[in-house]
Amino acid sequence: MKQSVNILLSGGGTGGHIYPAIAIANELKRRHPKANFLFVGASNKMEMNKVPEAGYAIKGLWIAGLQRRLTFKNLMFPIKLMSSLLNARMIIKNFKPDVVIGTGGFASGPILQMATRKHIPTLIQEQNSYPGITNKILGKQVSKICVAYDGLEKYFPSSKIIKTGNPVRQDILETSSKRQEALTFFKLDKNKTTLLVLGGSLGAQAINKLVDARIDLFAKNNIQVVWQTGTDYKKQYHSFYQIKGIQSHLFIKRMDLAYAAADIIISRAGAGTISELCIVGKPVIFIPSPNVSEDHQTKNAQSLVDKNAAILIKESAIGHFDEIFENLVTDKNLQQELSTNIKQLALPNATKQIAETVELLLAV
């Protein structure tokens, strides 16, 4: 492989696409300090802030996904797509990437499409157990596909698939030794059960309403709560509860300590989050978002439930939460069973394996 390489990455829309791309870039930068990196994202999405914060340059495309109903935005989609394809071609012409990596999101489609047309080595990192339509189409064209679940031969050419798992933050690989530090950091009582509530970086309305309505339930069961409300819910919940053992955070920056402090976790079921929770190995109740494409989150969570590694409560069945939750809190054997089973699904070397796959493509 030549000394200085140009690596183009595209992933965005949500943290679930952005952070894996950043993790892959960080590992490749560690291995190849002279490499040049450029990210491509959707011009109005969170990657335009998060990627520069991580120290990387990014260019934005005027692109968005199709809505589920007929809207003006859908009528604009063909124009946005053509604009993005032209801009993607220009970015590739100017940057001259040696490899292009896509981790999902609206911008990945045009940039990978143009890269394959130019016969540039390409890699998709598919986080979900059920791929979206863009990756299904691209899967026939790209060089390699790194996946986190079994059974994706139904959607991708089997010769291209490598099971690596999803990239995770390196600081969560060892949380058990950080328990005391975590209790001190969050000012928690070591004699109480700690519940960690995660609704994603933007927040989840159904989960936030659930916590808001069950403050007394948690207090009755001697439970203290660390609650990530999400940045979309600043007015409703942020800093509102600092009593009755509940503390709310717009965004938890020290997720390693949040995981270390937790005894039980309530979470959405994004693919990246699931990969982290498998490594952390705590009992989890998943409440998947029903509003994501292809119902990815429910399928992701169900794959763990099928292995008796987690509990799944659909938003439509949230009325059964109290019974399910109290049963989990009081049943130590169930907690241990879920914890043991979810940890067996962990793939902690995903970032390293993906970087090695990229290196193989660069050596071609």
C-alpha positions as CSV (number, residue, x, y, z in Angstrom):
1,M,0.0,0.0,0.0
2,K,1.4,3.4,-0.9
3,Q,2.4,5.8,2.0
4,S,-0.2,8.5,1.5
5,V,-3.7,7.4,0.6
6,N,-6.9,9.4,0.2
7,I,-9.8,7.9,2.1
8,L,-13.4,9.1,1.5
9,L,-16.1,8.3,4.0
10,S,-19.8,8.9,3.9
11,G,-22.3,8.4,6.7
12,G,-24.9,10.5,8.4
13,G,-28.4,11.6,9.2
14,T,-28.2,10.0,12.7
15,G,-25.5,9.2,15.2
16,G,-25.9,5.5,14.2
17,H,-24.4,6.3,10.8
18,I,-22.0,9.1,11.9
19,Y,-20.1,7.5,14.8
20,P,-19.2,4.3,13.0
21,A,-17.7,6.3,10.2
22,I,-15.7,8.4,12.6
23,A,-14.6,5.2,14.5
24,I,-13.4,3.7,11.2
25,A,-11.6,6.9,10.3
26,N,-9.9,7.1,13.7
27,E,-8.6,3.5,13.4
28,L,-7.3,4.0,9.9
29,K,-5.7,7.3,10.9
30,R,-4.0,5.5,13.8
31,R,-2.6,2.9,11.4
32,H,-1.8,5.4,8.6
33,P,-1.0,8.9,10.0
34,K,-0.2,10.3,6.6
35,A,-3.5,9.3,5.1
36,N,-5.9,12.1,3.9
37,F,-9.5,11.9,5.0
38,L,-12.6,13.5,3.7
39,F,-16.2,12.9,4.8
40,V,-19.4,13.5,2.7
41,G,-22.7,14.1,4.4
42,A,-26.2,15.6,3.8
43,S,-25.8,19.3,4.0
44,N,-28.6,19.9,6.6
45,K,-27.9,17.0,8.9
46,M,-26.0,16.6,12.2
47,E,-22.9,15.2,10.5
48,M,-22.0,18.7,9.3
49,N,-21.3,19.5,13.0
50,K,-20.2,16.2,14.5
51,V,-17.6,15.3,11.9
52,P,-15.6,18.6,12.2
53,E,-15.8,18.2,16.0
54,A,-14.0,14.9,15.5
55,G,-11.3,16.7,13.5
56,Y,-12.2,15.8,10.0
57,A,-13.2,17.8,6.9
58,I,-16.6,17.3,5.4
59,K,-18.5,18.3,2.3
60,G,-22.3,18.4,2.1
61,L,-24.7,17.1,-0.5
62,W,-28.2,18.5,-1.1
63,I,-29.9,15.2,-0.5
64,A,-32.8,13.8,1.6
65,G,-34.7,10.5,1.7
66,L,-38.1,9.8,0.3
67,Q,-41.0,10.5,2.6
68,R,-43.6,7.8,3.3
69,R,-46.4,10.0,2.0
70,L,-46.8,12.3,-0.9
71,T,-45.2,15.6,0.0
72,F,-43.5,18.5,-1.7
73,K,-40.2,17.1,-0.5
74,N,-40.8,13.9,-2.5
75,L,-41.4,16.0,-5.6
76,M,-38.0,17.6,-5.1
77,F,-36.3,14.2,-4.6
78,P,-35.3,13.6,-8.3
79,I,-33.8,17.1,-8.5
80,K,-31.9,16.6,-5.2
81,L,-30.7,13.2,-6.4
82,M,-29.3,14.6,-9.7
83,S,-27.7,17.5,-7.9
84,S,-26.0,15.1,-5.4
85,L,-24.8,12.7,-8.1
86,L,-23.2,15.6,-9.9
87,N,-21.6,17.0,-6.8
88,A,-20.5,13.5,-5.7
89,R,-18.8,13.1,-9.1
90,M,-17.0,16.4,-8.6
91,I,-15.9,15.5,-5.1
92,I,-14.4,12.2,-6.3
93,K,-12.7,14.0,-9.3
94,N,-11.1,16.6,-7.0
95,F,-10.2,14.4,-4.0
96,K,-9.2,11.3,-6.0
97,P,-10.0,8.7,-3.3
98,D,-8.2,5.4,-3.2
99,V,-11.1,3.9,-1.3
100,V,-14.7,4.9,-0.5
101,I,-16.4,3.8,2.7
102,G,-20.2,4.1,3.3
103,T,-21.8,3.6,6.7
104,G,-25.4,4.6,5.7
105,G,-27.4,7.8,5.5
106,F,-28.7,9.8,2.5
107,A,-25.4,10.9,1.2
108,S,-23.8,7.4,1.0
109,G,-25.9,6.5,-2.0
110,P,-24.7,9.1,-4.5
111,I,-21.0,9.0,-3.4
112,L,-20.8,5.2,-3.5
113,Q,-22.7,5.1,-6.8
114,M,-20.2,7.4,-8.4
115,A,-17.2,5.6,-6.9
116,T,-18.3,2.3,-8.3
117,R,-18.7,3.8,-11.7
118,K,-15.1,5.0,-11.5
119,H,-14.0,1.5,-10.4
120,I,-12.7,2.8,-7.1
121,P,-12.6,0.1,-4.3
122,T,-15.7,0.5,-2.1
123,L,-16.9,-0.8,1.2
124,I,-20.3,-0.7,2.9
125,Q,-20.6,-1.1,6.6
126,E,-24.2,-2.4,7.1
127,Q,-25.2,-2.0,10.7
128,N,-28.7,-3.5,10.7
129,S,-30.1,-7.0,10.5
130,Y,-32.3,-5.9,7.6
131,P,-30.6,-3.6,5.1
132,G,-32.3,-0.5,3.6
133,I,-33.1,-0.2,-0.1
134,T,-30.0,2.0,-0.9
135,N,-27.6,-0.6,0.5
136,K,-29.5,-3.5,-1.2
137,I,-28.9,-1.7,-4.5
138,L,-25.3,-0.7,-3.8
139,G,-24.5,-4.2,-2.5
140,K,-24.4,-5.6,-6.0
141,Q,-21.8,-3.0,-7.0
142,V,-19.5,-2.4,-4.1
143,S,-16.3,-4.4,-3.4
144,K,-16.9,-5.5,0.2
145,I,-19.8,-5.5,2.7
146,C,-19.0,-5.6,6.5
147,V,-22.1,-6.7,8.5
148,A,-23.0,-7.2,12.1
149,Y,-25.6,-10.0,11.8
150,D,-25.9,-13.5,10.3
151,G,-28.2,-14.2,7.4
152,L,-27.6,-11.2,5.2
153,E,-26.8,-13.5,2.3
154,K,-30.5,-13.0,1.5
155,Y,-29.8,-9.4,0.5
156,F,-26.1,-9.3,-0.5
157,P,-23.8,-11.4,-2.6
158,S,-22.3,-13.9,-0.1
159,S,-18.8,-13.6,-1.6
160,K,-18.7,-9.9,-0.6
161,I,-19.9,-10.3,3.0
162,I,-17.6,-10.2,6.0
163,K,-19.1,-10.5,9.5
164,T,-17.2,-7.9,11.6
165,G,-19.9,-6.4,13.9
166,N,-20.4,-2.7,14.2
167,P,-17.7,-0.2,15.2
168,V,-18.1,1.0,18.8
169,R,-16.4,3.6,21.0
170,Q,-13.1,2.2,22.3
171,D,-13.7,3.6,25.8
172,I,-16.7,1.2,26.4
173,L,-14.7,-2.0,25.8
174,E,-13.9,-2.2,29.6
175,T,-16.6,-0.6,31.8
176,S,-16.6,-3.0,34.8
177,S,-13.5,-1.5,36.3
178,K,-15.1,2.0,36.1
179,R,-18.0,1.3,38.4
180,Q,-16.8,3.5,41.3
181,E,-15.7,6.3,39.1
182,A,-19.1,6.2,37.4
183,L,-21.1,6.4,40.7
184,T,-19.0,9.4,41.7
185,F,-19.2,11.1,38.3
186,F,-23.1,10.9,38.3
187,K,-23.4,11.4,42.1
188,L,-25.2,8.1,42.5
189,D,-26.1,6.1,45.6
190,K,-24.3,2.7,45.5
191,N,-27.1,1.1,47.5
192,K,-29.7,1.9,44.9
193,T,-30.4,0.2,41.5
194,T,-29.4,2.4,38.7
195,L,-31.5,2.6,35.5
196,L,-30.0,4.1,32.4
197,V,-32.5,5.4,29.9
198,L,-31.4,6.1,26.3
199,G,-33.5,7.4,23.5
200,G,-30.8,8.2,21.0
201,S,-28.9,11.5,20.5
202,L,-32.0,13.4,19.4
203,G,-34.3,11.7,21.9
204,A,-37.4,9.5,21.8
205,Q,-40.8,11.0,22.7
206,A,-42.4,7.7,23.7
207,I,-39.5,6.8,26.1
208,N,-39.4,10.3,27.5
209,K,-43.1,10.2,28.2
210,L,-42.7,6.7,29.8
211,V,-40.1,7.9,32.2
212,D,-42.0,11.1,33.0
213,A,-45.1,9.1,33.9
214,R,-43.3,6.6,36.1
215,I,-41.2,8.6,38.6
216,D,-43.2,7.2,41.5
217,L,-42.8,3.6,40.2
218,F,-39.0,4.0,40.1
219,A,-39.0,5.6,43.6
220,K,-41.1,2.8,45.0
221,N,-38.6,0.2,43.7
222,N,-35.6,2.1,45.1
223,I,-34.3,3.0,41.6
224,Q,-32.3,6.0,40.6
225,V,-32.4,7.1,36.9
226,V,-29.8,8.5,34.6
227,W,-31.9,9.7,31.7
228,Q,-30.6,10.9,28.3
229,T,-33.6,12.9,27.0
230,G,-32.1,13.9,23.7
231,T,-31.4,17.3,22.2
232,D,-34.9,17.7,20.8
233,Y,-36.4,17.7,24.3
234,K,-34.5,20.5,26.0
235,K,-37.6,22.5,27.0
236,Q,-39.6,19.6,28.3
237,Y,-37.2,17.6,30.4
238,H,-33.6,18.9,30.6
239,S,-32.7,19.7,34.2
240,F,-36.3,19.4,35.2
241,Y,-35.8,16.3,37.4
242,Q,-33.0,16.4,39.9
243,I,-35.2,15.1,42.7
244,K,-36.6,11.7,43.5
245,G,-33.4,10.1,42.2
246,I,-33.9,11.1,38.6
247,Q,-31.4,13.2,36.7
248,S,-31.9,14.2,33.1
249,H,-29.2,14.9,30.5
250,L,-29.6,16.3,27.0
251,F,-26.7,14.3,25.9
252,I,-24.3,12.0,27.9
253,K,-20.8,12.6,26.8
254,R,-19.2,10.0,29.1
255,M,-21.2,7.0,27.9
256,D,-18.5,4.7,29.2
257,L,-19.4,5.8,32.7
258,A,-23.1,5.7,32.1
259,Y,-22.8,2.1,31.0
260,A,-20.5,1.4,34.0
261,A,-23.0,2.8,36.5
262,A,-26.1,1.1,35.0
263,D,-27.7,-2.0,36.5
264,I,-30.6,-2.1,34.0
265,I,-30.9,-0.2,30.7
266,I,-33.9,1.0,28.7
267,S,-33.0,1.9,25.1
268,R,-34.0,2.3,21.5
269,A,-32.7,-0.4,19.3
270,G,-30.4,1.3,16.8
271,A,-27.7,-1.0,15.4
272,G,-24.8,0.9,16.9
273,T,-26.4,1.0,20.3
274,I,-27.1,-2.7,20.3
275,S,-23.5,-3.4,19.4
276,E,-22.4,-1.4,22.4
277,L,-24.9,-3.0,24.7
278,C,-23.7,-6.4,23.8
279,I,-20.2,-5.5,24.9
280,V,-21.5,-3.8,28.1
281,G,-23.5,-6.9,29.0
282,K,-26.2,-5.4,31.2
283,P,-29.9,-6.5,31.1
284,V,-31.8,-4.4,28.5
285,I,-35.4,-3.5,27.7
286,F,-35.6,-2.4,24.1
287,I,-38.4,0.0,23.0
288,P,-37.7,0.3,19.2
289,S,-38.6,3.3,17.2
290,P,-41.5,2.3,14.8
291,N,-40.6,5.3,12.6
292,V,-37.4,4.2,11.0
293,S,-37.2,2.7,7.5
294,E,-37.9,-1.0,7.0
295,D,-38.7,-1.1,10.8
296,H,-35.0,-1.7,11.3
297,Q,-35.0,-1.3,15.1
298,T,-37.7,-3.9,15.8
299,K,-35.9,-6.4,13.6
300,N,-32.6,-5.6,15.4
301,A,-34.1,-6.0,18.8
302,Q,-36.0,-9.2,17.9
303,S,-32.7,-10.8,16.8
304,L,-31.5,-10.5,20.4
305,V,-34.9,-11.5,21.9
306,D,-34.7,-14.7,19.9
307,K,-31.5,-15.6,21.7
308,N,-33.0,-14.7,25.1
309,A,-30.6,-11.8,25.4
310,A,-33.0,-8.9,25.8
311,I,-36.6,-7.9,26.4
312,L,-38.6,-6.2,23.7
313,I,-41.6,-3.9,24.3
314,K,-43.1,-2.3,21.2
315,E,-44.5,1.2,21.6
316,S,-47.9,-0.1,20.9
317,A,-47.6,-2.4,23.9
318,I,-46.0,0.2,26.3
319,G,-49.0,-0.2,28.6
320,H,-47.5,-3.5,29.8
321,F,-44.3,-1.8,30.8
322,D,-44.9,-1.7,34.6
323,E,-45.5,-5.4,34.9
324,I,-42.5,-6.4,32.7
325,F,-40.2,-3.8,34.4
326,E,-41.0,-4.8,37.9
327,N,-40.6,-8.5,37.1
328,L,-37.1,-7.7,35.8
329,V,-36.1,-5.6,38.7
330,T,-37.1,-8.2,41.3
331,D,-35.8,-11.3,39.4
332,K,-32.0,-11.4,39.8
333,N,-31.8,-14.7,37.9
334,L,-33.5,-13.2,34.9
335,Q,-31.1,-10.2,35.1
336,Q,-28.1,-12.5,35.1
337,E,-29.5,-14.7,32.3
338,L,-30.0,-11.7,30.0
339,S,-26.7,-10.2,30.9
340,T,-24.8,-13.4,30.2
341,N,-26.6,-14.0,26.9
342,I,-26.2,-10.5,25.5
343,K,-22.5,-10.5,26.2
344,Q,-22.1,-13.7,24.2
345,L,-23.2,-11.7,21.1
346,A,-20.5,-9.1,21.5
347,L,-18.1,-8.4,18.6
348,P,-15.6,-6.1,20.2
349,N,-13.0,-6.1,17.4
350,A,-15.3,-4.7,14.6
351,T,-13.4,-1.5,14.0
352,K,-10.1,-3.3,13.7
353,Q,-11.5,-5.9,11.3
354,I,-13.2,-3.2,9.1
355,A,-9.9,-1.3,9.0
356,E,-8.1,-4.5,7.9
357,T,-10.6,-5.0,5.2
358,V,-10.1,-1.5,3.9
359,E,-6.3,-2.1,3.9
360,L,-6.9,-5.2,1.7
361,L,-8.9,-3.1,-0.7
362,L,-6.1,-0.5,-0.8
363,A,-3.6,-3.2,-1.6
364,V,-5.5,-4.3,-4.7
